[in-house]
Amino acid sequence: MVKAFLILLLALGVGAYLSVFLAEDPGYVLVTFRAYSVEVTLGAAIISLIITYLVIIGLFKLLKIINPFKLFNKETWYRIFNQKNVRRQTELGWQKLLLGQWQDAYKLLVESANRAQVPSVNYLAAAYAAFQRKDQLACIFCLSQAKQQSLVSNSGIKTFQALLELKSGKEEQSLALLLAIIKEQPESPYALMLLKDIYVSLKDWKQLNSLLPELEKQKVLSNEELLNLKEQLAVHRLHKASTQSVNDNELKTIWSSFHKTLQKRELVMEAYLRALLSSGNSEEAVNLLTKFIKHQWSDRLIELLGYIDTKDAAEQILLVEGWVKDRPKNVNLMLTLGRLSLRNKLWGKAREYFELALRLSNNTRLSSEINAELGRLLEHLGEHEQSLTCYRQAINLMDRKLPDLPMPNLK
C-alpha cells in the first residue's frame, strides 16, 4: 500500500512539473505516413502514449483473469521464452556426454531435465554420465527421477539399470532386474541378450539351455551367434557326460540329438572324441576323427590323434603321411607323426619328425611341447646332454616361466 502511494505521489510530481514545463512551450509532434500527417502537442502525445500503455496493460489483466486458453500466466510465458535455452542446454549436455566429459554432461542434463520436453531422457543420460564417473548415488538418483518422470512403462528404464549393474560387476542385482523385466515384458530382446551374457559369464548351462528357445524365437542372436551358443552348450553337455562316465549308448544318444550342422563343428567333435576316449572307445574315436579330417581339416584334431592309443598305429602313420603331401609344412602333422612313430617303436623316424616339427614351428606352445617330446626320446636313447638341452628349451618356452629359486650344487 505504501509502495503504491509513493508511486502515485511521484507520478503526480512528474505530471505537475511537465504541466508547468509545457505551459511555457507546448512543442509539437509531427507524424507523417504517405499522404497522411498528424500534428499534436508534446503534452498530448505523452498523454496518448500513457493512455495506450494503460489500455494494453488493462487488456492483458482482463485476459489473464478470463484466461480462456490457459496461456496468460507467468509459467507459460517463461516456458515460451526459455524453451530455446533449455533445448540448447540439453543438446550441449548430450554433446558433452558423447565426448566423455562426464561431469559437465551430468550438470547440464540434470539442470535442464525438469524444464525439458522429455525429462526422463535427460535423467537417463545423466545417469550414464554419473555411472561413468563412478558416482553411484547420483546414478541411483537419476534413475529414480527417470522412473518418476516417465509417462510410460518403466521396463525400458529398468533394462538400462540392469545394463549399468552388469557393467559394474553386480551380476546378481542385474539378474534379478532382468528376470523381473522379462516377467513383465516377455518380448524384450535386449533384456534376453543381457540375461544370456550373465548366464554365460556364470557358466550356468542349465539356465542357458532353458533360455535358448526364447532367444531363438525372438531372433535375439544372429545365426552365427546362435550356432556358437549351441556349440558351447553341446561341448558342456559332452564334457559333463565324460566326467560322469556314461556308457557308450548314452553317449551316442547325446551325439545323435545334435543337429548335423552342430556335429560338423570342430569343438563339438573334439569334445565328443574326448568323451569316447574317456569311455575307452578309442577305435570309434579314431574312425570318427579320420572321417572328419577327410571332409574338414582341423589342426586341433590332428594333434589329438597323437594321444590316441590304437591297434592300427601303423595304418595311421600311412594315412597321416598321405596328408603331409598337401601340407608339407604343417607342424601339428609332424608332431603327430612323431608320436605315432613312437607308438610303432620307430625311434629314428620319430626323432626326424620331431626335429622337422621344431624347425618349422613358430608357435611358442608347440615348440615347448616338441622340445619336451624330443628331450624325452633323446633321454631314453642315452643322449643325455642333448636331452637336457631340449628340456631346458621346453621350460624356457613355457607360457608361465619357472621362478628363480635356489638349486642344489652337486659339484
KEKE-3310 file (N, C-alpha, C; in steps of 0.2 Angstrom, whole numbers, plus 5000, padded with zeros to 4 digits):
npx = (5004:5009:5020:5012:5006:5018:5022:5011:5012:5024:5021:5012:5020:5029:5020:5015:5026:5029:5018:5019:5031:5028:5019:5025:5031:5023:5027:5028:5023:5025:5019:5020:5014:5015:5002:4996:4996:4999:4998:5002:5002:5017:5013:5001:5004:5012:5002:4994:5002:5003:4990:4988:4997:4991:4979:4983:4989:4978:4970:4978:4978:4964:4962:4970:4963:4951:4957:4955:4962:4972:4984:4989:4999:5013:5021:5019:5023:5036:5041:5039:5048:5060:5062:5070:5083:5083:5083:5095:5104:5101:5105:5119:5123:5121:5131:5142:5142:5144:5156:5163:5164:5161:5157:5153:5143:5134:5130:5124:5113:5106:5102:5094:5084:5071:5064:5064:5057:5055:5059:5063:5072:5083:5087:5090:5102:5110:5111:5119:5131:5134:5137:5148:5158:5158:5150:5139:5128:5123:5119:5110:5100:5097:5091:5080:5073:5071:5062:5051:5047:5044:5031:5027:5028:5040:5049:5059:5068:5072:5079:5089:5095:5098:5108:5118:5121:5126:5138:5144:5148:5140:5132:5122:5112:5109:5104:5092:5084:5083:5076:5064:5060:5058:5048:5037:5038:5038:5042:5056:5069:5082:5084:5084:5096:5105:5103:5107:5121:5124:5122:5131:5143:5142:5143:5131:5124:5113:5102:5105:5102:5088:5084:5087:5077:5069:5077:5080:5067:5063:5073:5085:5099:5111:5112:5125:5130:5120:5123:5136:5133:5125:5135:5143:5135:5133:5146:5148:5139:5144:5156:5152:5145:5157:5164:5155:5156:5147:5139:5143:5131:5123:5131:5131:5118:5117:5125:5118:5107:5111:5111:5115:5123:5129:5136:5146:5155:5171:5175:5164:5165:5178:5176:5167:5175:5184:5176:5173:5185:5188:5179:5184:5183:5192:5194:5182:5183:5195:5191:5180:5187:5196:5187:5181:5192:5195:5185:5185:5197:5207:5218:5218:5212:5220:5231:5226:5225:5237:5237:5229:5228:5229:5226:5229:5241:5251:5244:5239:5250:5253:5241:5242:5254:5250:5243:5252:5257:5249:5251:5265:5272:5266:5265:5258:5255:5268:5272:5262:5265:5277:5274:5265:5275:5283:5274:5274:5287:5297:5310:5320:5313:5304:5312:5317:5305:5301:5312:5310:5298:5301:5310:5301:5291:5284:5277:5275:5270:5268:5282:5288:5281:5286:5300:5300:5295:5305:5316:5313:5313:5327:5333:5330:5336:5349:5356:5360:5365:5360:5347:5345:5347:5336:5325:5328:5325:5312:5307:5310:5302:5289:5273:5271:5284:5296:5299:5314:5323:5333:5344:5351:5369:5379:5392)
npy = (4994:5006:5007:5008:5021:5029:5028:5034:5047:5051:5051:5061:5072:5072:5074:5087:5095:5093:5099:5112:5115:5112:5122:5134:5132:5123:5114:5102:5087:5079:5067:5058:5048:5042:5050:5055:5065:5069:5080:5085:5092:5091:5087:5082:5071:5063:5060:5053:5041:5036:5033:5024:5014:5010:5005:4994:4986:4985:4977:4965:4961:4959:4948:4939:4936:4931:4921:4911:4901:4896:4902:4914:4916:4917:4906:4900:4910:4911:4898:4898:4908:4903:4891:4888:4890:4880:4869:4871:4869:4856:4849:4853:4846:4833:4832:4834:4822:4813:4816:4811:4819:4819:4825:4838:4835:4829:4839:4848:4841:4837:4849:4855:4846:4845:4855:4851:4844:4830:4824:4812:4807:4815:4813:4799:4800:4807:4799:4789:4797:4799:4786:4783:4791:4785:4789:4783:4786:4798:4792:4782:4792:4799:4788:4785:4797:4797:4786:4791:4802:4797:4794:4782:4764:4757:4748:4748:4758:4750:4740:4747:4751:4738:4735:4744:4739:4727:4731:4736:4725:4719:4706:4698:4707:4713:4702:4699:4710:4709:4697:4700:4710:4703:4695:4704:4710:4700:4699:4705:4708:4714:4713:4699:4696:4702:4694:4682:4684:4685:4672:4665:4671:4666:4653:4646:4633:4626:4635:4643:4634:4632:4645:4646:4642:4654:4664:4660:4661:4674:4680:4685:4683:4683:4671:4665:4668:4662:4648:4647:4648:4637:4628:4629:4625:4611:4606:4608:4599:4587:4586:4585:4573:4565:4566:4560:4548:4540:4527:4519:4519:4529:4540:4540:4543:4556:4562:4559:4567:4580:4593:4590:4601:4605:4594:4595:4605:4610:4611:4604:4591:4588:4588:4577:4566:4566:4562:4549:4543:4544:4535:4523:4520:4520:4516:4519:4533:4536:4532:4541:4553:4553:4552:4565:4573:4571:4577:4590:4600:4600:4606:4605:4593:4584:4585:4579:4566:4561:4557:4546:4529:4516:4501:4500:4508:4508:4509:4521:4529:4528:4534:4547:4552:4553:4564:4573:4576:4586:4596:4600:4608:4608:4609:4603:4591:4585:4584:4575:4564:4560:4556:4545:4537:4534:4526:4515:4511:4516:4523:4531:4537:4544:4553:4561:4567:4575:4583:4590:4596:4605:4613:4619:4625:4640:4643:4646:4638:4625:4623:4622:4610:4601:4601:4595:4582:4578:4579:4569:4558:4558:4556:4543:4537:4538:4550:4561:4574:4581:4579:4586:4599:4600:4599:4610:4620:4618:4622:4635:4640:4639:4645:4651:4656:4647:4651:4660:4651:4645:4632:4615:4613:4601:4600)
npz = (5000:5004:4995:4983:4986:4986:4973:4966:4971:4966:4953:4952:4955:4944:4934:4937:4936:4922:4917:4920:4914:4900:4898:4896:4883:4873:4862:4848:4840:4825:4814:4800:4787:4771:4762:4773:4788:4805:4818:4834:4851:4862:4875:4873:4865:4874:4884:4876:4874:4887:4890:4880:4884:4896:4893:4885:4895:4904:4896:4895:4908:4910:4901:4907:4919:4914:4905:4893:4886:4895:4894:4898:4909:4921:4921:4908:4899:4903:4900:4886:4882:4887:4882:4871:4877:4886:4877:4870:4881:4884:4872:4872:4883:4879:4869:4877:4884:4874:4871:4882:4893:4907:4920:4916:4907:4915:4924:4915:4910:4920:4926:4916:4915:4922:4915:4902:4887:4887:4902:4907:4898:4899:4912:4911:4903:4910:4921:4915:4913:4927:4931:4923:4929:4941:4951:4962:4970:4963:4951:4955:4959:4948:4940:4947:4947:4933:4932:4939:4931:4920:4907:4903:4903:4915:4911:4901:4906:4918:4911:4906:4918:4923:4914:4918:4930:4927:4920:4931:4937:4946:4945:4951:4956:4943:4937:4944:4941:4927:4926:4932:4923:4911:4915:4916:4904:4892:4878:4876:4868:4871:4884:4886:4879:4888:4899:4894:4892:4906:4911:4903:4908:4921:4919:4919:4913:4913:4915:4904:4894:4895:4892:4878:4868:4869:4865:4852:4847:4847:4839:4844:4843:4830:4816:4816:4829:4837:4833:4839:4852:4854:4851:4862:4872:4868:4869:4883:4888:4883:4889:4902:4902:4900:4912:4920:4917:4907:4899:4882:4874:4880:4877:4863:4861:4865:4856:4844:4846:4843:4830:4813:4808:4819:4823:4814:4819:4825:4838:4845:4840:4844:4858:4859:4854:4864:4875:4870:4871:4885:4889:4884:4871:4860:4846:4839:4841:4833:4820:4818:4819:4808:4798:4799:4797:4783:4777:4783:4787:4802:4814:4828:4830:4823:4831:4842:4838:4840:4853:4855:4858:4848:4840:4827:4823:4814:4802:4804:4803:4789:4784:4789:4784:4771:4771:4773:4761:4755:4765:4768:4777:4789:4806:4816:4810:4809:4822:4827:4818:4823:4836:4833:4827:4838:4844:4836:4839:4831:4832:4826:4815:4822:4829:4818:4813:4825:4825:4813:4815:4825:4818:4809:4817:4823:4834:4851:4861:4855:4851:4863:4868:4858:4860:4873:4870:4861:4869:4879:4871:4867:4879:4883:4873:4877:4875:4884:4886:4875:4877:4889:4885:4876:4886:4893:4884:4882:4894:4895:4885:4890:4894:4907:4915:4925:4942:4948:4958:4972:4969:4972:4972:4966:4963)
capx = (5000:5014:5023:5008:5006:5024:5022:5006:5014:5029:5018:5009:5025:5031:5014:5015:5032:5028:5012:5022:5037:5025:5014:5029:5032:5020:5030:5023:5025:5023:5019:5018:5014:5012:4999:4993:5000:4996:5002:4999:5007:5021:5009:4995:5007:5014:4996:4991:5006:5002:4983:4988:5000:4987:4974:4986:4990:4972:4968:4981:4975:4957:4963:4973:4958:4947:4962:4952:4966:4977:4990:4992:5002:5020:5025:5018:5027:5043:5042:5040:5055:5066:5062:5076:5089:5083:5085:5102:5107:5101:5110:5126:5124:5122:5137:5147:5141:5147:5164:5166:5165:5155:5155:5149:5137:5129:5127:5119:5107:5101:5099:5089:5079:5064:5062:5065:5050:5055:5063:5066:5078:5089:5089:5094:5108:5114:5113:5125:5137:5136:5140:5155:5162:5158:5146:5134:5122:5120:5117:5103:5095:5094:5087:5074:5069:5068:5056:5045:5045:5042:5024:5025:5030:5047:5053:5065:5072:5074:5083:5095:5098:5101:5114:5123:5123:5130:5144:5148:5150:5134:5128:5116:5107:5107:5100:5086:5081:5081:5071:5058:5058:5055:5041:5033:5038:5041:5046:5061:5076:5089:5084:5086:5103:5109:5102:5111:5128:5125:5122:5137:5148:5141:5143:5125:5122:5106:5098:5106:5099:5081:5083:5089:5071:5066:5082:5079:5060:5063:5079:5089:5105:5112:5113:5132:5130:5116:5126:5141:5130:5123:5141:5145:5130:5134:5153:5147:5135:5148:5161:5148:5144:5163:5165:5150:5157:5141:5141:5143:5124:5120:5135:5129:5111:5118:5128:5113:5102:5114:5109:5121:5127:5132:5141:5152:5159:5177:5175:5159:5168:5184:5173:5164:5180:5187:5171:5174:5192:5187:5175:5188:5181:5197:5193:5177:5186:5199:5187:5176:5192:5199:5182:5180:5198:5194:5180:5186:5204:5207:5225:5216:5210:5226:5235:5223:5226:5244:5236:5225:5232:5225:5229:5232:5246:5255:5240:5238:5256:5252:5236:5244:5259:5247:5240:5258:5258:5246:5253:5271:5275:5261:5269:5254:5256:5274:5272:5258:5268:5282:5271:5263:5281:5284:5269:5276:5294:5301:5314:5324:5308:5301:5316:5317:5298:5301:5317:5307:5292:5304:5312:5295:5287:5284:5272:5279:5267:5270:5289:5289:5279:5290:5306:5299:5294:5312:5320:5311:5316:5334:5335:5329:5341:5356:5359:5358:5367:5356:5341:5344:5346:5329:5321:5329:5322:5304:5305:5311:5296:5283:5269:5272:5291:5298:5303:5321:5324:5339:5345:5357:5375:5382:5400)
capy = (5000:5012:5007:5011:5028:5033:5028:5039:5054:5053:5052:5067:5077:5072:5077:5094:5098:5093:5104:5119:5115:5113:5128:5139:5130:5116:5110:5098:5081:5078:5060:5058:5042:5043:5056:5057:5068:5070:5085:5086:5095:5086:5085:5077:5064:5059:5058:5047:5036:5034:5030:5017:5009:5008:5001:4987:4983:4983:4971:4959:4959:4956:4941:4934:4934:4926:4916:4906:4895:4895:4905:4921:4916:4918:4900:4899:4914:4909:4892:4900:4912:4899:4884:4888:4890:4873:4864:4872:4866:4848:4847:4853:4841:4827:4833:4833:4815:4809:4817:4808:4825:4816:4830:4844:4832:4827:4845:4851:4837:4837:4856:4856:4840:4847:4860:4848:4841:4823:4824:4806:4805:4819:4809:4793:4801:4810:4793:4786:4801:4798:4779:4783:4794:4781:4792:4778:4790:4802:4787:4780:4797:4800:4783:4786:4803:4795:4782:4796:4807:4793:4793:4775:4758:4758:4742:4750:4761:4745:4737:4751:4750:4731:4735:4748:4735:4722:4734:4737:4719:4717:4701:4696:4713:4714:4696:4699:4715:4706:4691:4704:4713:4698:4693:4709:4711:4694:4701:4710:4705:4716:4710:4692:4697:4703:4688:4677:4686:4684:4665:4663:4673:4662:4646:4642:4630:4624:4641:4645:4629:4634:4651:4645:4643:4661:4668:4658:4663:4682:4681:4689:4682:4681:4664:4663:4669:4656:4642:4647:4647:4630:4624:4630:4620:4605:4605:4607:4593:4581:4586:4583:4566:4561:4566:4556:4541:4537:4522:4521:4520:4536:4545:4540:4546:4563:4564:4559:4573:4586:4594:4589:4607:4606:4589:4597:4610:4607:4610:4599:4585:4586:4586:4570:4562:4565:4558:4542:4541:4543:4529:4518:4518:4523:4514:4523:4539:4536:4532:4547:4558:4552:4554:4572:4576:4570:4582:4597:4600:4603:4605:4603:4585:4581:4585:4574:4559:4558:4555:4540:4523:4512:4495:4501:4514:4508:4511:4528:4533:4529:4539:4554:4553:4555:4571:4578:4579:4593:4601:4598:4612:4608:4607:4598:4584:4582:4582:4569:4558:4558:4552:4539:4533:4531:4520:4509:4510:4518:4528:4536:4541:4549:4559:4565:4571:4580:4589:4594:4600:4610:4618:4623:4629:4647:4644:4645:4632:4619:4622:4619:4603:4597:4600:4590:4576:4576:4578:4563:4552:4558:4554:4536:4535:4539:4556:4565:4581:4584:4578:4591:4605:4601:4600:4617:4624:4617:4626:4642:4642:4638:4651:4653:4654:4645:4657:4659:4648:4641:4625:4612:4612:4594:4600)
capz = (5000:5005:4989:4978:4987:4984:4965:4964:4973:4961:4946:4952:4955:4937:4930:4939:4933:4915:4915:4921:4908:4894:4898:4893:4876:4872:4857:4844:4837:4819:4812:4793:4783:4764:4761:4780:4794:4812:4822:4841:4855:4865:4880:4871:4863:4880:4887:4872:4875:4893:4889:4876:4888:4902:4889:4884:4902:4906:4892:4897:4915:4909:4898:4912:4923:4910:4903:4890:4884:4900:4891:4901:4916:4921:4919:4901:4896:4905:4896:4879:4881:4890:4879:4867:4881:4888:4871:4869:4887:4883:4867:4874:4888:4875:4866:4882:4885:4868:4871:4888:4898:4911:4925:4913:4904:4921:4927:4910:4908:4926:4927:4911:4915:4923:4910:4895:4885:4890:4907:4909:4893:4901:4918:4909:4900:4916:4925:4912:4915:4934:4931:4920:4934:4947:4956:4962:4972:4958:4946:4958:4960:4941:4938:4951:4944:4926:4933:4941:4926:4914:4906:4900:4907:4917:4909:4897:4911:4922:4907:4906:4925:4923:4910:4922:4936:4924:4919:4937:4940:4950:4941:4955:4955:4936:4935:4947:4937:4921:4927:4933:4917:4906:4918:4915:4896:4889:4872:4877:4866:4874:4891:4885:4877:4894:4903:4891:4894:4913:4911:4900:4912:4927:4916:4921:4907:4914:4914:4897:4889:4895:4888:4871:4864:4868:4861:4845:4845:4847:4835:4848:4840:4823:4815:4819:4837:4839:4832:4843:4859:4854:4852:4869:4876:4866:4872:4890:4889:4882:4895:4908:4901:4900:4919:4924:4914:4905:4894:4875:4871:4882:4874:4856:4861:4866:4850:4839:4847:4840:4823:4809:4807:4826:4823:4810:4822:4827:4846:4847:4838:4849:4865:4858:4854:4871:4879:4868:4874:4892:4890:4882:4864:4856:4839:4837:4841:4828:4814:4818:4818:4802:4793:4800:4794:4776:4774:4786:4791:4809:4817:4834:4830:4821:4837:4847:4836:4843:4860:4855:4858:4844:4837:4820:4823:4808:4797:4805:4800:4782:4782:4791:4779:4765:4772:4773:4754:4754:4770:4770:4782:4795:4812:4820:4807:4810:4829:4827:4815:4828:4842:4830:4826:4844:4846:4832:4840:4825:4836:4821:4812:4827:4830:4812:4813:4830:4823:4807:4818:4828:4813:4806:4822:4826:4839:4857:4865:4851:4851:4870:4868:4853:4864:4878:4867:4858:4875:4882:4867:4867:4886:4883:4868:4880:4873:4890:4885:4870:4880:4894:4881:4874:4891:4895:4879:4883:4900:4893:4881:4893:4895:4913:4917:4932:4946:4950:4965:4974:4967:4975:4968:4967:4961)
cpx = (5004:5018:5019:5007:5012:5024:5017:5009:5020:5026:5015:5014:5028:5026:5014:5020:5031:5023:5015:5027:5033:5020:5018:5030:5029:5023:5025:5027:5021:5024:5016:5019:5010:5009:4995:4998:4996:5000:4998:5004:5011:5017:5004:4998:5009:5008:4993:4995:5004:4995:4984:4991:4995:4981:4977:4987:4983:4969:4971:4979:4968:4958:4966:4968:4953:4951:4958:4956:4972:4984:4993:4994:5009:5024:5025:5023:5035:5045:5044:5047:5061:5067:5069:5082:5089:5085:5092:5106:5107:5105:5117:5128:5125:5129:5143:5148:5145:5154:5167:5167:5160:5153:5151:5143:5132:5126:5122:5113:5103:5098:5094:5083:5072:5060:5061:5058:5050:5060:5067:5072:5084:5091:5093:5101:5113:5116:5119:5132:5139:5139:5147:5160:5162:5155:5139:5127:5119:5117:5110:5098:5092:5090:5080:5070:5067:5062:5050:5043:5042:5034:5022:5028:5038:5052:5059:5070:5076:5080:5090:5099:5101:5108:5120:5126:5127:5137:5148:5150:5145:5130:5122:5110:5104:5102:5093:5081:5078:5076:5064:5055:5055:5049:5036:5032:5041:5045:5050:5068:5082:5090:5086:5093:5107:5109:5106:5118:5129:5126:5128:5143:5148:5142:5137:5122:5115:5101:5098:5102:5091:5079:5084:5083:5068:5071:5081:5072:5060:5069:5083:5097:5105:5113:5120:5132:5126:5119:5132:5139:5128:5129:5144:5141:5132:5141:5152:5144:5139:5154:5158:5147:5151:5165:5161:5151:5151:5143:5140:5136:5122:5124:5133:5122:5112:5120:5123:5108:5105:5112:5116:5126:5132:5138:5147:5157:5165:5177:5170:5162:5174:5181:5170:5169:5184:5183:5172:5180:5191:5183:5178:5187:5186:5196:5188:5179:5190:5196:5183:5181:5194:5193:5181:5186:5198:5190:5181:5192:5204:5214:5223:5215:5216:5231:5233:5224:5233:5243:5232:5229:5227:5229:5232:5236:5249:5251:5239:5244:5255:5247:5238:5249:5256:5244:5246:5259:5255:5248:5260:5275:5270:5264:5265:5255:5262:5275:5268:5261:5274:5279:5268:5269:5283:5280:5271:5284:5299:5305:5317:5319:5305:5305:5317:5310:5298:5306:5314:5302:5295:5307:5306:5291:5289:5279:5275:5276:5269:5278:5291:5287:5284:5297:5305:5298:5301:5316:5319:5314:5323:5337:5335:5334:5348:5359:5357:5359:5362:5349:5340:5344:5339:5324:5322:5325:5314:5302:5305:5305:5289:5279:5270:5279:5292:5301:5310:5321:5330:5339:5351:5363:5379:5389:5404)
cpy = (5006:5013:5010:5019:5032:5034:5034:5046:5056:5054:5059:5073:5078:5076:5085:5098:5098:5098:5111:5120:5116:5119:5134:5138:5123:5111:5106:5092:5080:5071:5060:5051:5043:5050:5059:5060:5070:5075:5086:5089:5089:5083:5080:5070:5060:5056:5052:5041:5032:5030:5024:5012:5006:5003:4994:4983:4980:4977:4965:4957:4956:4949:4936:4932:4929:4920:4910:4900:4894:4897:4910:4919:4916:4912:4899:4903:4913:4903:4894:4903:4908:4893:4883:4887:4883:4868:4865:4868:4858:4846:4847:4848:4834:4827:4831:4825:4811:4810:4814:4813:4824:4821:4835:4841:4831:4834:4848:4848:4837:4844:4858:4851:4842:4852:4857:4845:4834:4823:4818:4804:4809:4815:4803:4794:4804:4804:4789:4790:4800:4791:4779:4787:4791:4785:4788:4782:4794:4797:4785:4785:4798:4794:4783:4791:4801:4791:4786:4800:4804:4793:4786:4770:4759:4752:4744:4754:4755:4741:4740:4751:4743:4731:4739:4743:4730:4724:4735:4731:4716:4712:4699:4701:4713:4708:4696:4704:4712:4701:4695:4707:4708:4695:4698:4710:4705:4695:4707:4708:4707:4713:4703:4692:4697:4697:4682:4678:4684:4676:4662:4665:4668:4655:4642:4639:4628:4629:4643:4640:4631:4640:4651:4646:4650:4665:4666:4661:4671:4684:4686:4689:4681:4674:4661:4663:4663:4649:4642:4645:4639:4625:4624:4625:4613:4602:4604:4600:4586:4580:4583:4575:4562:4561:4561:4549:4537:4532:4524:4523:4527:4541:4546:4544:4553:4566:4564:4565:4579:4587:4592:4595:4607:4600:4590:4602:4606:4606:4604:4592:4583:4584:4579:4565:4561:4561:4551:4539:4540:4537:4522:4516:4522:4522:4518:4530:4541:4536:4538:4553:4558:4554:4562:4576:4576:4575:4590:4596:4603:4601:4603:4595:4581:4580:4579:4567:4556:4556:4548:4534:4518:4506:4495:4507:4514:4511:4519:4532:4534:4534:4546:4556:4555:4562:4576:4580:4585:4598:4599:4602:4612:4605:4602:4591:4581:4580:4575:4563:4556:4554:4545:4534:4530:4525:4514:4508:4511:4524:4534:4540:4546:4555:4564:4570:4576:4585:4593:4598:4606:4615:4622:4627:4636:4649:4642:4639:4626:4618:4619:4612:4599:4596:4595:4583:4573:4575:4571:4557:4552:4555:4546:4533:4535:4545:4561:4572:4584:4584:4584:4598:4606:4602:4608:4622:4624:4622:4633:4645:4641:4645:4655:4651:4652:4651:4655:4657:4645:4634:4622:4612:4606:4594:4600)
cpz = (5000:4998:4983:4979:4985:4976:4963:4965:4968:4955:4946:4952:4948:4933:4931:4936:4925:4913:4915:4915:4901:4893:4894:4885:4875:4867:4853:4842:4831:4816:4805:4790:4777:4764:4768:4784:4800:4816:4829:4845:4859:4871:4878:4868:4869:4884:4883:4873:4881:4893:4886:4880:4893:4899:4888:4890:4904:4902:4894:4904:4914:4906:4903:4917:4920:4908:4899:4888:4888:4897:4895:4908:4915:4919:4912:4897:4897:4900:4889:4877:4883:4886:4875:4871:4884:4883:4870:4875:4886:4878:4868:4879:4885:4872:4871:4884:4880:4868:4877:4893:4903:4916:4921:4910:4910:4923:4922:4910:4914:4927:4922:4911:4916:4919:4903:4894:4887:4895:4908:4904:4896:4908:4916:4907:4906:4921:4922:4913:4922:4934:4928:4925:4941:4953:4957:4965:4967:4953:4948:4958:4953:4938:4941:4948:4937:4927:4935:4936:4920:4913:4904:4905:4909:4915:4905:4902:4916:4918:4907:4913:4926:4919:4914:4927:4933:4923:4925:4941:4945:4947:4944:4954:4948:4934:4938:4943:4931:4921:4928:4927:4912:4909:4916:4907:4893:4882:4873:4875:4869:4881:4891:4883:4883:4898:4900:4893:4901:4914:4908:4905:4919:4925:4919:4915:4907:4912:4906:4892:4889:4892:4881:4867:4863:4864:4854:4842:4843:4842:4838:4845:4833:4822:4818:4826:4840:4839:4837:4850:4859:4854:4859:4874:4875:4870:4880:4892:4888:4887:4901:4908:4902:4908:4923:4922:4912:4900:4887:4872:4873:4878:4866:4856:4861:4859:4844:4840:4844:4832:4819:4808:4814:4826:4819:4813:4826:4834:4848:4845:4843:4856:4864:4858:4861:4876:4877:4871:4881:4894:4887:4875:4860:4848:4836:4836:4835:4821:4813:4816:4811:4796:4793:4796:4786:4773:4777:4790:4798:4813:4824:4835:4827:4827:4842:4845:4839:4850:4860:4854:4854:4841:4830:4819:4817:4802:4797:4802:4793:4780:4783:4786:4772:4765:4771:4766:4752:4759:4772:4775:4788:4801:4816:4817:4809:4818:4830:4824:4820:4834:4839:4829:4832:4846:4842:4833:4835:4828:4831:4818:4816:4828:4824:4812:4819:4828:4818:4810:4821:4824:4810:4811:4823:4831:4846:4861:4861:4851:4858:4871:4864:4857:4869:4875:4864:4864:4878:4878:4867:4874:4886:4877:4871:4878:4878:4889:4881:4873:4885:4890:4879:4880:4894:4890:4880:4889:4899:4889:4884:4894:4901:4915:4924:4936:4947:4957:4966:4972:4970:4970:4970:4965:4967)
residu = (MET:VAL:LYS:ALA:PHE:LEU:ILE:LEU:LEU:LEU:ALA:LEU:GLY:VAL:GLY:ALA:TYR:LEU:SER:VAL:PHE:LEU:ALA:GLU:ASP:PRO:GLY:TYR:VAL:LEU:VAL:THR:PHE:ARG:ALA:TYR:SER:VAL:GLU:VAL:THR:LEU:GLY:ALA:ALA:ILE:ILE:SER:LEU:ILE:ILE:THR:TYR:LEU:VAL:ILE:ILE:GLY:LEU:PHE:LYS:LEU:LEU:LYS:ILE:ILE:ASN:PRO:PHE:LYS:LEU:PHE:ASN:LYS:GLU:THR:TRP:TYR:ARG:ILE:PHE:ASN:GLN:LYS:ASN:VAL:ARG:ARG:GLN:THR:GLU:LEU:GLY:TRP:GLN:LYS:LEU:LEU:LEU:GLY:GLN:TRP:GLN:ASP:ALA:TYR:LYS:LEU:LEU:VAL:GLU:SER:ALA:ASN:ARG:ALA:GLN:VAL:PRO:SER:VAL:ASN:TYR:LEU:ALA:ALA:ALA:TYR:ALA:ALA:PHE:GLN:ARG:LYS:ASP:GLN:LEU:ALA:CYS:ILE:PHE:CYS:LEU:SER:GLN:ALA:LYS:GLN:GLN:SER:LEU:VAL:SER:ASN:SER:GLY:ILE:LYS:THR:PHE:GLN:ALA:LEU:LEU:GLU:LEU:LYS:SER:GLY:LYS:GLU:GLU:GLN:SER:LEU:ALA:LEU:LEU:LEU:ALA:ILE:ILE:LYS:GLU:GLN:PRO:GLU:SER:PRO:TYR:ALA:LEU:MET:LEU:LEU:LYS:ASP:ILE:TYR:VAL:SER:LEU:LYS:ASP:TRP:LYS:GLN:LEU:ASN:SER:LEU:LEU:PRO:GLU:LEU:GLU:LYS:GLN:LYS:VAL:LEU:SER:ASN:GLU:GLU:LEU:LEU:ASN:LEU:LYS:GLU:GLN:LEU:ALA:VAL:HIS:ARG:LEU:HIS:LYS:ALA:SER:THR:GLN:SER:VAL:ASN:ASP:ASN:GLU:LEU:LYS:THR:ILE:TRP:SER:SER:PHE:HIS:LYS:THR:LEU:GLN:LYS:ARG:GLU:LEU:VAL:MET:GLU:ALA:TYR:LEU:ARG:ALA:LEU:LEU:SER:SER:GLY:ASN:SER:GLU:GLU:ALA:VAL:ASN:LEU:LEU:THR:LYS:PHE:ILE:LYS:HIS:GLN:TRP:SER:ASP:ARG:LEU:ILE:GLU:LEU:LEU:GLY:TYR:ILE:ASP:THR:LYS:ASP:ALA:ALA:GLU:GLN:ILE:LEU:LEU:VAL:GLU:GLY:TRP:VAL:LYS:ASP:ARG:PRO:LYS:ASN:VAL:ASN:LEU:MET:LEU:THR:LEU:GLY:ARG:LEU:SER:LEU:ARG:ASN:LYS:LEU:TRP:GLY:LYS:ALA:ARG:GLU:TYR:PHE:GLU:LEU:ALA:LEU:ARG:LEU:SER:ASN:ASN:THR:ARG:LEU:SER:SER:GLU:ILE:ASN:ALA:GLU:LEU:GLY:ARG:LEU:LEU:GLU:HIS:LEU:GLY:GLU:HIS:GLU:GLN:SER:LEU:THR:CYS:TYR:ARG:GLN:ALA:ILE:ASN:LEU:MET:ASP:ARG:LYS:LEU:PRO:ASP:LEU:PRO:MET:PRO:ASN:LEU:LYS)
# end
